[in-house]
């Protein structure tokens, strides 16, 4: 019998193209480097780097970039058996600008629709999802069908089988608020988004607890941004109305997911989308009330707060670091959080370890390729 995966992540995957010149906008960048990208993809890579057996459930285009995604996953030791091609849509590409220490705008190219939003319930391996010691899913997976139904089905299956599951540790909901993915309607019959999902921009910061970083979105980290989607199609409402409607729609689906999850992770802005609360302690309490057993609230330069349903509380400060690229720090945090939960560590040490992992990635250019080894995190913790 095959051993269950220790970590299965589900959702976004694609290609990151990062500039090799910093401090300049994309219009002036001359060279880029290609990396594996997508928040749950990076979390799986981070967990694998820490010695955990990991797999990804996602979809790519049936194109060379899709082949690259699958090859890169295998190279990092992440199983790609559930990463399948979609002929209709191209593999997403994401560009960023690098303005250290805290400004890393992202430009998502996911038009007319990203193939990772084509994950379908009938194609899920429910036995493997139920057996996984940790299942990690994200808010982006809830922004469109059929991914929304598939994600909720996976969560419901975990909840329904919890009483008979052995070795299960956590079902994690990474709140992952990306407003430009919600501020649009489903693609029409001709594949054109009703409100535009062309080159969506988000202003990403450093989403792990890194001294000097804002409590903003980490690119392909569990953070969301504050920008809106640009691109094709005529707007159907003013920006404020669209944003308000997007938050209301997201909150409805987030609450459905929180009923099934056991752990919720997000920054304060993401927690506000999920709960309506804007103060970290209140955010954590609201997430517990929504159904999870552990709430982790990332507060940027103020560190990380976590509350358990049993009353356990931990608040840890950030790690000072010279930020090179804050994108991906949140994903490193996520992979290390999974590692600590699987190891059964005390909550405070788990958070310190995850913070250190995020700080190391923030001090490097890449995301997936920058995920740290255990000895690097331990060295940083020893100071």
C-alpha positions as a Markdown table, in Angstrom:
| # | Residue | x | y | z |
|---|---|---|---|---|
| 1 | Unk | 0.0 | 0.0 | 0.0 |
| 2 | Unk | 1.3 | 3.5 | -0.9 |
| 3 | Unk | 2.0 | 5.7 | 2.0 |
| 4 | Unk | -0.3 | 8.8 | 2.1 |
| 5 | Unk | 1.3 | 12.2 | 1.2 |
| 6 | Unk | 2.3 | 14.3 | 4.1 |
| 7 | Unk | 1.2 | 17.5 | 2.3 |
| 8 | Unk | -1.1 | 17.9 | -0.7 |
| 9 | Unk | -1.7 | 21.5 | -1.9 |
| 10 | Unk | -4.4 | 22.5 | -4.3 |
| 11 | Unk | -4.8 | 25.4 | -6.7 |
| 12 | Unk | -2.8 | 28.0 | -8.6 |
| 13 | Unk | 0.3 | 27.1 | -10.7 |
| 14 | Unk | 2.2 | 28.8 | -13.4 |
| 15 | Unk | 5.4 | 30.5 | -14.5 |
| 16 | Unk | 7.0 | 33.5 | -12.7 |
| 17 | Unk | 9.2 | 35.8 | -14.8 |
| 18 | Unk | 11.3 | 37.9 | -12.4 |
| 19 | Unk | 13.5 | 40.8 | -13.6 |
| 20 | Unk | 17.2 | 40.5 | -13.1 |
| 21 | Unk | 17.4 | 44.3 | -12.7 |
| 22 | Unk | 16.0 | 45.8 | -9.5 |
| 23 | Unk | 14.8 | 49.3 | -8.8 |
| 24 | Unk | 13.4 | 49.7 | -12.4 |
| 25 | Unk | 10.0 | 49.2 | -13.9 |
| 26 | Unk | 9.1 | 46.5 | -16.4 |
| 27 | Unk | 9.4 | 49.0 | -19.3 |
| 28 | Unk | 13.1 | 49.3 | -18.6 |
| 29 | Unk | 13.9 | 45.7 | -17.6 |
| 30 | Unk | 16.2 | 44.0 | -20.1 |
| 31 | Unk | 16.5 | 40.4 | -18.7 |
| 32 | Unk | 14.2 | 38.0 | -16.8 |
| 33 | Unk | 14.6 | 34.6 | -15.1 |
| 34 | Unk | 12.0 | 32.0 | -15.2 |
| 35 | Unk | 10.7 | 30.2 | -12.1 |
| 36 | Unk | 8.0 | 27.9 | -11.0 |
| 37 | Unk | 5.2 | 29.9 | -9.5 |
| 38 | Unk | 1.7 | 29.8 | -7.9 |
| 39 | Unk | 1.1 | 30.1 | -4.1 |
| 40 | Unk | 0.0 | 26.5 | -3.4 |
| 41 | Unk | 2.7 | 25.3 | -5.8 |
| 42 | Unk | 5.4 | 27.1 | -3.8 |
| 43 | Unk | 4.0 | 25.8 | -0.5 |
| 44 | Unk | 4.3 | 22.2 | -1.8 |
| 45 | Unk | 7.9 | 23.0 | -2.9 |
| 46 | Unk | 8.7 | 24.5 | 0.5 |
| 47 | Unk | 7.3 | 21.4 | 2.3 |
| 48 | Unk | 9.3 | 19.1 | 0.0 |
| 49 | Unk | 12.5 | 21.1 | 0.7 |
| 50 | Unk | 11.9 | 20.4 | 4.4 |
| 51 | Unk | 11.8 | 16.7 | 3.8 |
| 52 | Unk | 8.0 | 16.2 | 3.5 |
| 53 | Unk | 6.4 | 14.1 | 0.8 |
| 54 | Unk | 4.3 | 16.6 | -1.2 |
| 55 | Unk | 2.0 | 16.7 | -4.2 |
| 56 | Unk | 0.1 | 19.3 | -6.1 |
| 57 | Unk | -3.5 | 19.3 | -7.5 |
| 58 | Unk | -3.6 | 21.8 | -10.3 |
| 59 | Unk | -4.0 | 22.3 | -14.1 |
| 60 | Unk | -1.8 | 24.0 | -16.7 |
| 61 | Unk | -2.1 | 24.8 | -20.3 |
| 62 | Unk | -1.3 | 22.2 | -22.9 |
| 63 | Unk | 1.8 | 24.1 | -23.9 |
| 64 | Unk | 5.6 | 24.3 | -23.3 |
| 65 | Unk | 5.1 | 26.3 | -20.1 |
| 66 | Unk | 2.8 | 23.6 | -18.8 |
| 67 | Unk | 5.5 | 21.1 | -19.5 |
| 68 | Unk | 8.0 | 23.3 | -17.6 |
| 69 | Unk | 5.7 | 23.4 | -14.6 |
| 70 | Unk | 5.4 | 19.6 | -14.4 |
| 71 | Unk | 9.2 | 19.1 | -14.9 |
| 72 | Unk | 10.0 | 21.7 | -12.3 |
| 73 | Unk | 7.7 | 20.1 | -9.8 |
| 74 | Unk | 9.4 | 16.8 | -10.3 |
| 75 | Unk | 12.8 | 18.5 | -10.0 |
| 76 | Unk | 11.8 | 19.8 | -6.6 |
| 77 | Unk | 10.5 | 16.4 | -5.4 |
| 78 | Unk | 6.8 | 17.3 | -5.7 |
| 79 | Unk | 4.5 | 14.7 | -7.2 |
| 80 | Unk | 2.7 | 16.0 | -10.4 |
| 81 | Unk | 0.3 | 13.2 | -11.0 |
| 82 | Unk | -2.7 | 15.5 | -10.4 |
| 83 | Unk | -1.3 | 18.3 | -12.5 |
| 84 | Unk | -3.1 | 17.9 | -15.9 |
| 85 | Unk | -3.3 | 20.0 | -19.1 |
| 86 | Unk | -6.2 | 22.0 | -20.3 |
| 87 | Unk | -6.1 | 22.4 | -24.1 |
| 88 | Unk | -8.3 | 25.6 | -24.1 |
| 89 | Unk | -6.3 | 27.9 | -21.9 |
| 90 | Unk | -2.6 | 28.9 | -21.7 |
| 91 | Unk | -0.4 | 28.3 | -18.7 |
| 92 | Unk | -0.5 | 31.6 | -16.6 |
| 93 | Unk | 2.5 | 33.9 | -16.5 |
| 94 | Unk | 3.3 | 36.4 | -13.8 |
| 95 | Unk | 5.7 | 39.3 | -14.0 |
| 96 | Unk | 6.9 | 41.4 | -11.1 |
| 97 | Unk | 8.8 | 44.5 | -10.5 |
| 98 | Unk | 11.4 | 44.6 | -7.7 |
| 99 | Unk | 11.7 | 47.7 | -5.6 |
| 100 | Unk | 13.3 | 46.6 | -2.3 |
| 101 | Unk | 12.5 | 46.6 | 0.6 |
| 102 | Unk | 8.7 | 46.7 | 0.4 |
| 103 | Unk | 7.4 | 47.3 | -3.1 |
| 104 | Unk | 7.0 | 44.3 | -5.5 |
| 105 | Unk | 4.1 | 45.0 | -7.9 |
| 106 | Unk | 2.8 | 41.9 | -9.7 |
| 107 | Unk | 1.2 | 41.5 | -13.1 |
| 108 | Unk | -0.9 | 38.4 | -13.6 |
| 109 | Unk | -1.6 | 37.1 | -17.1 |
| 110 | Unk | -4.4 | 34.6 | -16.7 |
| 111 | Unk | -6.6 | 35.4 | -19.7 |
| 112 | Unk | -9.2 | 34.5 | -20.7 |
| 113 | Unk | -9.2 | 32.1 | -17.8 |
| 114 | Unk | -6.4 | 30.3 | -15.9 |
| 115 | Unk | -6.4 | 26.5 | -16.3 |
| 116 | Unk | -5.9 | 26.0 | -12.6 |
| 117 | Unk | -9.5 | 27.2 | -12.2 |
| 118 | Unk | -10.6 | 24.2 | -14.3 |
| 119 | Unk | -10.0 | 21.7 | -11.5 |
| 120 | Unk | -13.1 | 19.5 | -11.6 |
| 121 | Unk | -14.8 | 17.5 | -8.8 |
| 122 | Unk | -15.1 | 14.4 | -10.9 |
| 123 | Unk | -11.4 | 14.3 | -11.5 |
| 124 | Unk | -10.3 | 14.5 | -7.8 |
| 125 | Unk | -8.6 | 11.6 | -6.1 |
| 126 | Unk | -10.8 | 11.7 | -2.9 |
| 127 | Unk | -9.0 | 8.8 | -1.3 |
| 128 | Unk | -5.6 | 10.5 | -1.6 |
| 129 | Unk | -7.1 | 13.9 | -0.5 |
| 130 | Unk | -8.7 | 12.2 | 2.5 |
| 131 | Unk | -5.5 | 10.3 | 3.5 |
| 132 | Unk | -3.1 | 13.3 | 3.2 |
| 133 | Unk | -1.8 | 14.3 | 6.6 |
| 134 | Unk | -2.1 | 18.0 | 5.6 |
| 135 | Unk | -4.4 | 19.4 | 2.8 |
| 136 | Unk | -3.6 | 23.0 | 1.9 |
| 137 | Unk | -6.1 | 25.0 | -0.3 |
| 138 | Unk | -6.4 | 28.7 | -1.1 |
| 139 | Unk | -9.0 | 31.4 | -1.5 |
| 140 | Unk | -8.1 | 31.8 | -5.1 |
| 141 | Unk | -9.5 | 28.4 | -5.8 |
| 142 | Unk | -12.9 | 29.6 | -4.7 |
| 143 | Unk | -13.1 | 32.6 | -7.1 |
| 144 | Unk | -14.5 | 30.7 | -10.1 |
| 145 | Unk | -16.2 | 27.5 | -11.2 |
| 146 | Unk | -15.5 | 24.6 | -11.5 |
| 147 | Unk | -12.6 | 25.1 | -9.2 |
| 148 | Unk | -14.9 | 26.4 | -6.4 |
| 149 | Unk | -17.0 | 23.3 | -6.3 |
| 150 | Unk | -14.0 | 21.0 | -6.5 |
| 151 | Unk | -12.2 | 22.8 | -3.7 |
| 152 | Unk | -15.3 | 22.8 | -1.4 |
| 153 | Unk | -15.9 | 19.1 | -2.3 |
| 154 | Unk | -12.3 | 18.2 | -1.2 |
| 155 | Unk | -12.8 | 20.1 | 2.0 |
| 156 | Unk | -16.2 | 18.5 | 2.7 |
| 157 | Unk | -14.7 | 15.1 | 2.1 |
| 158 | Unk | -12.0 | 15.8 | 4.7 |
| 159 | Unk | -14.7 | 16.9 | 7.1 |
| 160 | Unk | -17.0 | 13.9 | 6.5 |
| 161 | Unk | -14.2 | 11.4 | 6.9 |
| 162 | Unk | -12.5 | 13.1 | 9.9 |
| 163 | Unk | -13.8 | 10.6 | 12.4 |
| 164 | Unk | -12.3 | 7.6 | 10.7 |
| 165 | Unk | -9.1 | 9.2 | 9.4 |
| 166 | Unk | -5.8 | 8.1 | 10.8 |
| 167 | Unk | -2.7 | 10.2 | 10.9 |
| 168 | Unk | -4.4 | 13.3 | 9.7 |
| 169 | Unk | -3.0 | 16.6 | 11.1 |
| 170 | Unk | -4.7 | 19.6 | 9.4 |
| 171 | Unk | -6.9 | 20.9 | 6.7 |
| 172 | Unk | -5.5 | 24.4 | 6.0 |
| 173 | Unk | -7.4 | 27.3 | 4.3 |
| 174 | Unk | -4.9 | 29.9 | 3.1 |
| 175 | Unk | -7.2 | 32.9 | 2.7 |
| 176 | Unk | -5.1 | 34.2 | -0.3 |
| 177 | Unk | -7.1 | 37.3 | -1.2 |
| 178 | Unk | -6.4 | 38.4 | -4.8 |
| 179 | Unk | -9.1 | 41.0 | -5.5 |
| 180 | Unk | -8.4 | 41.1 | -9.3 |
| 181 | Unk | -9.4 | 37.4 | -9.5 |
| 182 | Unk | -12.8 | 38.2 | -8.0 |
| 183 | Unk | -13.6 | 41.6 | -9.6 |
| 184 | Unk | -14.8 | 40.0 | -12.8 |
| 185 | Unk | -17.6 | 37.8 | -14.1 |
| 186 | Unk | -17.1 | 34.3 | -15.4 |
| 187 | Unk | -15.8 | 34.2 | -19.0 |
| 188 | Unk | -18.6 | 34.4 | -21.6 |
| 189 | Unk | -19.2 | 32.0 | -24.5 |
| 190 | Unk | -16.4 | 33.6 | -26.5 |
| 191 | Unk | -14.0 | 33.3 | -23.6 |
| 192 | Unk | -13.9 | 37.1 | -23.0 |
| 193 | Unk | -14.1 | 38.1 | -19.3 |
| 194 | Unk | -17.1 | 40.3 | -18.7 |
| 195 | Unk | -15.2 | 42.8 | -16.7 |
| 196 | Unk | -11.7 | 42.0 | -17.8 |
| 197 | Unk | -9.1 | 39.6 | -16.4 |
| 198 | Unk | -6.3 | 40.6 | -18.7 |
| 199 | Unk | -3.0 | 41.8 | -17.1 |
| 200 | Unk | -4.2 | 42.1 | -13.5 |
| 201 | Unk | -1.9 | 44.1 | -11.3 |
| 202 | Unk | -1.5 | 43.8 | -7.5 |
| 203 | Unk | 0.8 | 45.6 | -5.3 |
| 204 | Unk | 2.7 | 42.9 | -3.4 |
| 205 | Unk | 4.7 | 43.4 | -0.3 |
| 206 | Unk | 6.3 | 40.9 | 2.1 |
| 207 | Unk | 3.7 | 38.7 | 3.7 |
| 208 | Unk | 5.8 | 36.8 | 6.1 |
| 209 | Unk | 6.8 | 38.3 | 9.5 |
| 210 | Unk | 9.9 | 40.1 | 8.1 |
| 211 | Unk | 11.0 | 43.3 | 9.8 |
| 212 | Unk | 10.3 | 46.2 | 7.6 |
| 213 | Unk | 7.8 | 44.5 | 5.4 |
| 214 | Unk | 4.2 | 45.7 | 5.2 |
| 215 | Unk | 1.2 | 43.6 | 6.0 |
| 216 | Unk | 0.4 | 43.3 | 2.3 |
| 217 | Unk | 0.3 | 40.6 | -0.2 |
| 218 | Unk | 3.2 | 38.4 | -1.1 |
| 219 | Unk | 3.3 | 37.4 | -4.6 |
| 220 | Unk | 2.2 | 33.8 | -4.8 |
| 221 | Unk | 2.4 | 33.9 | -1.1 |
| 222 | Unk | -0.7 | 33.7 | 1.1 |
| 223 | Unk | -1.2 | 37.4 | 0.9 |
| 224 | Unk | -3.5 | 39.4 | -1.3 |
| 225 | Unk | -2.8 | 42.7 | -2.9 |
| 226 | Unk | -4.6 | 46.0 | -3.1 |
| 227 | Unk | -4.7 | 46.5 | -6.9 |
| 228 | Unk | -7.5 | 45.7 | -9.2 |
| 229 | Unk | -7.7 | 43.8 | -12.4 |
| 230 | Unk | -7.0 | 45.5 | -15.7 |
| 231 | Unk | -7.3 | 44.2 | -19.2 |
| 232 | Unk | -10.0 | 43.6 | -21.7 |
| 233 | Unk | -13.8 | 44.1 | -21.5 |
| 234 | Unk | -16.0 | 47.0 | -20.6 |
| 235 | Unk | -16.5 | 47.7 | -16.8 |
| 236 | Unk | -20.0 | 47.0 | -15.6 |
| 237 | Unk | -19.8 | 49.2 | -12.5 |
| 238 | Unk | -17.5 | 51.8 | -10.9 |
| 239 | Unk | -14.4 | 50.5 | -9.2 |
| 240 | Unk | -15.8 | 50.9 | -5.6 |
| 241 | Unk | -19.0 | 49.0 | -6.4 |
| 242 | Unk | -17.1 | 46.2 | -8.1 |
| 243 | Unk | -14.7 | 45.9 | -5.2 |
| 244 | Unk | -17.5 | 45.9 | -2.6 |
| 245 | Unk | -19.3 | 43.2 | -4.5 |
| 246 | Unk | -16.2 | 41.1 | -4.9 |
| 247 | Unk | -15.5 | 41.2 | -1.1 |
| 248 | Unk | -19.1 | 40.2 | -0.4 |
| 249 | Unk | -19.0 | 37.3 | -2.9 |
| 250 | Unk | -15.6 | 36.1 | -1.5 |
| 251 | Unk | -16.8 | 36.3 | 2.1 |
| 252 | Unk | -19.7 | 34.0 | 1.3 |
| 253 | Unk | -17.5 | 31.3 | -0.2 |
| 254 | Unk | -14.8 | 31.8 | 2.4 |
| 255 | Unk | -17.3 | 31.2 | 5.2 |
| 256 | Unk | -18.4 | 28.0 | 3.5 |
| 257 | Unk | -14.8 | 26.8 | 3.3 |
| 258 | Unk | -14.0 | 27.8 | 7.0 |
| 259 | Unk | -16.7 | 25.4 | 8.1 |
| 260 | Unk | -14.6 | 22.5 | 6.9 |
| 261 | Unk | -11.1 | 23.7 | 7.5 |
| 262 | Unk | -9.2 | 23.1 | 10.8 |
| 263 | Unk | -6.5 | 25.8 | 10.2 |
| 264 | Unk | -6.9 | 29.3 | 8.7 |
| 265 | Unk | -3.9 | 31.4 | 7.6 |
| 266 | Unk | -3.9 | 35.0 | 6.4 |
| 267 | Unk | -2.8 | 38.5 | 6.9 |
| 268 | Unk | -5.0 | 41.1 | 8.5 |
| 269 | Unk | -6.4 | 42.4 | 5.2 |
| 270 | Unk | -7.3 | 38.8 | 4.1 |
| 271 | Unk | -8.9 | 38.1 | 7.5 |
| 272 | Unk | -11.0 | 41.2 | 7.1 |
| 273 | Unk | -12.3 | 39.8 | 3.8 |
| 274 | Unk | -13.1 | 36.5 | 5.5 |
| 275 | Unk | -14.6 | 37.8 | 8.8 |
| 276 | Unk | -15.2 | 41.6 | 8.6 |
| 277 | Unk | -12.8 | 42.2 | 11.5 |
| 278 | Unk | -9.8 | 44.4 | 11.2 |
| 279 | Unk | -7.9 | 44.0 | 14.5 |
| 280 | Unk | -5.6 | 40.9 | 14.6 |
| 281 | Unk | -7.0 | 39.5 | 17.9 |
| 282 | Unk | -10.6 | 39.9 | 16.7 |
| 283 | Unk | -9.7 | 38.4 | 13.4 |
| 284 | Unk | -8.3 | 35.3 | 15.1 |
| 285 | Unk | -11.3 | 35.0 | 17.3 |
| 286 | Unk | -13.7 | 35.4 | 14.4 |
| 287 | Unk | -11.9 | 32.6 | 12.4 |
| 288 | Unk | -12.2 | 30.3 | 15.4 |
| 289 | Unk | -15.9 | 31.1 | 15.6 |
| 290 | Unk | -16.2 | 30.3 | 11.9 |
| 291 | Unk | -15.1 | 26.8 | 12.5 |
| 292 | Unk | -11.3 | 26.3 | 12.5 |
| 293 | Unk | -9.2 | 25.0 | 15.4 |
| 294 | Unk | -6.2 | 27.2 | 14.8 |
| 295 | Unk | -6.1 | 30.7 | 13.4 |
| 296 | Unk | -2.9 | 32.2 | 12.2 |
| 297 | Unk | -2.9 | 36.0 | 11.6 |
| 298 | Unk | 0.2 | 37.5 | 9.9 |
| 299 | Unk | 0.8 | 41.1 | 11.0 |
| 300 | Unk | 3.8 | 41.9 | 8.7 |
| 301 | Unk | 6.4 | 44.0 | 10.7 |
| 302 | Unk | 4.5 | 43.2 | 13.9 |
| 303 | Unk | 5.0 | 39.5 | 13.6 |
| 304 | Unk | 2.5 | 36.7 | 13.7 |
| 305 | Unk | -0.4 | 35.9 | 16.1 |
| 306 | Unk | -1.9 | 32.5 | 16.5 |
| 307 | Unk | -4.9 | 31.3 | 18.6 |
| 308 | Unk | -6.1 | 27.8 | 19.2 |
| 309 | Unk | -9.6 | 26.8 | 20.1 |
| 310 | Unk | -8.3 | 25.4 | 23.4 |
| 311 | Unk | -7.1 | 28.8 | 24.4 |
| 312 | Unk | -3.4 | 28.4 | 23.4 |
| 313 | Unk | -2.0 | 31.7 | 22.2 |
| 314 | Unk | 1.4 | 32.6 | 20.6 |
| 315 | Unk | 2.6 | 35.9 | 19.3 |
| 316 | Unk | 6.1 | 36.0 | 17.8 |
| 317 | Unk | 8.1 | 38.9 | 16.4 |
| 318 | Unk | 9.5 | 39.2 | 12.9 |
| 319 | Unk | 13.0 | 38.3 | 11.8 |
| 320 | Unk | 15.1 | 41.2 | 10.7 |
| 321 | Unk | 16.4 | 40.7 | 7.2 |
| 322 | Unk | 17.6 | 42.7 | 4.3 |
| 323 | Unk | 14.8 | 42.2 | 1.8 |
| 324 | Unk | 15.7 | 41.5 | -1.8 |
| 325 | Unk | 12.3 | 40.2 | -3.0 |
| 326 | Unk | 9.4 | 39.8 | -0.6 |
| 327 | Unk | 7.5 | 37.7 | -3.1 |
| 328 | Unk | 7.3 | 34.1 | -1.9 |
| 329 | Unk | 8.0 | 34.7 | 1.8 |
| 330 | Unk | 4.5 | 33.8 | 2.7 |
| 331 | Unk | 4.7 | 30.6 | 0.8 |
| 332 | Unk | 7.9 | 29.6 | 2.6 |
| 333 | Unk | 6.0 | 30.4 | 5.9 |
| 334 | Unk | 3.2 | 28.1 | 4.7 |
| 335 | Unk | 5.5 | 25.2 | 3.9 |
| 336 | Unk | 7.3 | 25.6 | 7.2 |
| 337 | Unk | 3.9 | 25.8 | 9.1 |
| 338 | Unk | 2.9 | 22.5 | 7.6 |
| 339 | Unk | 6.3 | 21.1 | 8.6 |
| 340 | Unk | 5.9 | 22.3 | 12.2 |
| 341 | Unk | 2.3 | 21.0 | 12.5 |
| 342 | Unk | 3.4 | 17.6 | 11.1 |
| 343 | Unk | 6.3 | 17.5 | 13.6 |
| 344 | Unk | 3.9 | 18.2 | 16.5 |
| 345 | Unk | 6.0 | 21.2 | 17.7 |
| 346 | Unk | 4.8 | 23.7 | 20.2 |
| 347 | Unk | 2.9 | 26.5 | 18.5 |
| 348 | Unk | 5.3 | 29.3 | 19.4 |
| 349 | Unk | 8.3 | 27.4 | 18.0 |
| 350 | Unk | 6.3 | 26.5 | 14.8 |
| 351 | Unk | 5.7 | 30.2 | 14.2 |
| 352 | Unk | 9.3 | 31.1 | 14.9 |
| 353 | Unk | 10.4 | 28.4 | 12.4 |
| 354 | Unk | 7.9 | 29.6 | 9.8 |
| 355 | Unk | 9.0 | 33.2 | 10.2 |
| 356 | Unk | 12.6 | 32.3 | 9.7 |
| 357 | Unk | 11.8 | 30.4 | 6.6 |
| 358 | Unk | 9.9 | 33.4 | 5.2 |
| 359 | Unk | 12.7 | 35.7 | 6.1 |
| 360 | Unk | 15.3 | 33.6 | 4.2 |
| 361 | Unk | 13.2 | 33.7 | 1.1 |
| 362 | Unk | 12.6 | 37.4 | 1.4 |
| 363 | Unk | 16.4 | 37.8 | 1.3 |
| 364 | Unk | 16.6 | 36.1 | -2.1 |
| 365 | Unk | 15.4 | 36.9 | -5.6 |
| 366 | Unk | 13.5 | 33.7 | -6.4 |
| 367 | Unk | 10.4 | 32.1 | -4.8 |
| 368 | Unk | 10.2 | 28.3 | -5.5 |
| 369 | Unk | 14.0 | 27.9 | -6.1 |
| 370 | Unk | 14.7 | 30.0 | -2.9 |
| 371 | Unk | 12.8 | 27.7 | -0.4 |
| 372 | Unk | 15.2 | 27.0 | 2.4 |
| 373 | Unk | 16.6 | 23.7 | 3.7 |
| 374 | Unk | 16.1 | 22.8 | 7.3 |
| 375 | Unk | 19.7 | 23.5 | 8.3 |
| 376 | Unk | 19.4 | 27.1 | 6.9 |
| 377 | Unk | 16.3 | 27.8 | 9.1 |
| 378 | Unk | 18.0 | 26.3 | 12.1 |
| 379 | Unk | 21.1 | 28.4 | 11.6 |
| 380 | Unk | 19.0 | 31.6 | 11.4 |
| 381 | Unk | 17.1 | 30.6 | 14.5 |
| 382 | Unk | 20.4 | 30.1 | 16.4 |
| 383 | Unk | 21.4 | 33.6 | 15.3 |
